[in-house]
């Protein structure tokens, strides 16, 4: 019954015109948006509507929640779903936004920490924590290799199997097995490269564990797809199959 009401509510959302100021948020804040096809733009608007409407949004540390924040974050997350149908990060319940980077201290909750790189968190229970400063900076700079929203929402995709461990469930056993092999090989290679002090296309934070490896690889896939194809061909092809979209079309040659 709930699923029926949900589908009906979403259908009503789709019938409503997309607000003009929301369109400007997508245009001005998401660097990938202008290079999307008209069909992709239309689908992204639909995705944005649902994510904005169905998530609980919280602003903390003096930040005022606004449509710009909701639409921008929803639009970036929506980029990751352009290749799939009828999924809107349904496992994400609450999106918590701080003005800048934060860190968590035991028994004290979230506190502002200006000199930390801890800009986001994603939890198995369905909470995503984001720094608005980092989210908007990354979104406006496509191709720089970093995207906080993509990173944290990749963790949410990773959690669909019940844990955040970098394991992905493809539609067929062969691809799933191939992912496990390639992911393990690339993860170990990244660890060795980081230990040797070598520069890597995939951010060295991915050497932390396989969950962070998948999240960082997702950033690279959407931000530097051509370089990833050249340097990590098997990994790129698997992510191409997983996301079912090709972000090479969204970035200039």
N, C-alpha and C positions, 0 to 999 in steps of 0.2 A: 504493500500500500504506500509506504514512504517513497519507494522508488517511483511510483506512478505520480505522486504529488511533485516530486523533484523534477521529473521530466516535464510536467505541465508548467511548473514555475519557470523552468529554463526556456521553454517554448515562448512563454509570455515575455521573457527578457529579450529574446531574439527579435520579437516583433517590434520592440521599442527602438526608435532611432538612436544612433550612437551620438552622444552629446558632442557638440562642436569643440568645447574646451577639452574634452577627453581626446579628441583627434589631435589637437595641438600638443597635448602631453606626449602622445605616441610619436608625433613628428619631431618634436624638439628634444625629447629625452632618450629615445631609443635609436641609436645610430643605425641599427640594421633595418629599421622600419621602411625607410624610403626606397630601399632596393628590393623589397618584397614584391612579388607579383600581386596583381589586384585580387586574385583569388586568395592568396595567403594573407593579404591585409584584411580581407573580409572575414576570414576565419579567425585571425588574431583579435579582431574586434569582438567576436562572439566569445572567444576564450576569456578575454579581458572582462567582459560583462559578468560572466559566471564567477570568476575568481573574486572579483570585487564584491559581488553580492553574497557569496556563500561562505566567505571566511570571516572570522572574528578579527577585527583590526584593533591593535592597541598601540598607543604612542606613549613613550616614557621620557623621563629626564628633561621635561620642559618642551618637548616636541609636540606640536599640535597636528593631529591626524588631518589629512586633507585628501581631496580627490586626486590631486597630482601624485601624492605618495602611493595611494592605492592603485591608480591606473598604471603608473610607471612600473611598479613592482609586478603587478599582474601581467602587464604586457611583456616584460622580460621573461617571466616564467612561461607565458604562453608560447613564446618562440620555441620552446622545447617540446611543445605538444602539437605543432603544426602537422606532424606526420601521422598522428593517431586520431581516432574518432571516439567521441563520447567519454573522454576522461579529462578531468579538470583539477588534477591533484586532489582527488577526493579524500586522500588520507591526511591532508593538511587541514587542521582545524583553526589554528590561531597564528596570525602573523604579527609579531611584536617588533616595533621599529624604534630605534634610538637615534638621536641626532648624529652620533659619531660612534667610534669603536668603543666597545665595552669589554669587561671581563667579569667572570662570575666568582664570587667569594663564598665559601661555605658559610651558611646561616645568615648571610647578609644580602643575598640576592644580587641583582645586576647593579654595577656601579660604573660611572664614567671613568675611562682611563685613556687619556689623550695619547700616551706614548706606547700604545700597544697595537699589534696588528690583528688582534682578535676582533674581527668585524662582523662575525655571524656565527650562528649555531643552528643545527636542526636536530630535532628529537624524535625518537621512535613514536612517542605519544601524539605527534601531530603539531608540534609547535616549531615555528621558524623565527629566529631572532636575526635582525638585520640592522646594520648601520646605514642610515639614509645617505650620509655623506659619501660613503664608499659605493653604495648601490647606484646613486645618480652619476657619480664620476665615472664608474666603469661603463655604465649604460651609454653615456655620451661619447665614449672613446672606443668604438668597435675596432677590433684588430690589435688591441694592445696586449691581448693574452689573458686578461683578468676580467672576471665578471662575477661579483659576489652573489647575485641572485641565482645565476645558473649553478654556481658551486653548491649553495645550500639546498636548492631544489633538486639537484642531482642526488644528494643524500636522501631526499624524500622518495625518489624513484628507487634508489638502492634499498630502502626500507620496506618495499612492497612485499618482499619474501619473508618478512618478519624480523630481519636484522639488517644492520648497516655494516656489511662486510665486503662490499665490492663485487658480490656475486649477482649476476643478471640472469633473468629467465627469458630466453629467446623463444620464438614460436616453435622451434625444432631442437631436438636433442643435440644434433650435430653442431649447430651454431653455439649452443650453450657450452658444450664441451670445448669447442675452439676458443671461445671467450676465456674460459678458465685457464687454458694453456697459455694463450697469448698474454692475458693479463698478468699471470704469474711471471712469465719471462720478462715482460716489459717493466714490471714492478721491481724485479731483482736487478735489472739493468740500470734503472733509475737510482736505486740505492747505491750501486757501485760507482755510478757517475758522480753522485753527490759526495760520497766518501772521498773520491779522487779530486774533488774540487772542480769538476768540469762543468761548463755551461750547458744547460739542457733546454730544449724547447718546452718540454713538460715541466711545470713549476716544481722546484725541489721539495715543496711541501707535500707533494704526492708520495714521497718516500716514507712518510709517517706511518701509514698503514694502507691496506687495500681500499678501505672506504674513502680515504682522502685521495688515493690514487685515481679512483673512478671519478670523483668530483672534479679534480684538477684536469683530468683528461677531457671531461665534458666541457670545461672552460676552453681548453685548447681547441677542441673540435668546433665549437661555435665561433671562437675568436681568431684562430689561425688555422683554418681547415686545410689550406693548400700546403703550408709548411708541414702540417701533420701528415698529410698524404705522402709527401716526399720522404719524410724522415721516419715515419711509423706507419707504413702502409697497411699492414694487417690490422693494427689497432684502429686505424681510421675507417677501414672497410667494415669492421664489426660495429663501430659506433654509427656508421651510415645505415647499417641494417637495423640497429636498435632504435635509433631516433626516426628513421624512415624519412629523413629530409636531408638536403644537401646545402649546408651553409656557405659553400663556395660561391653560390649564386648571389649571396647577400653582401659580398665584399668586393671592392674593386680589384682588378687584376694587379 
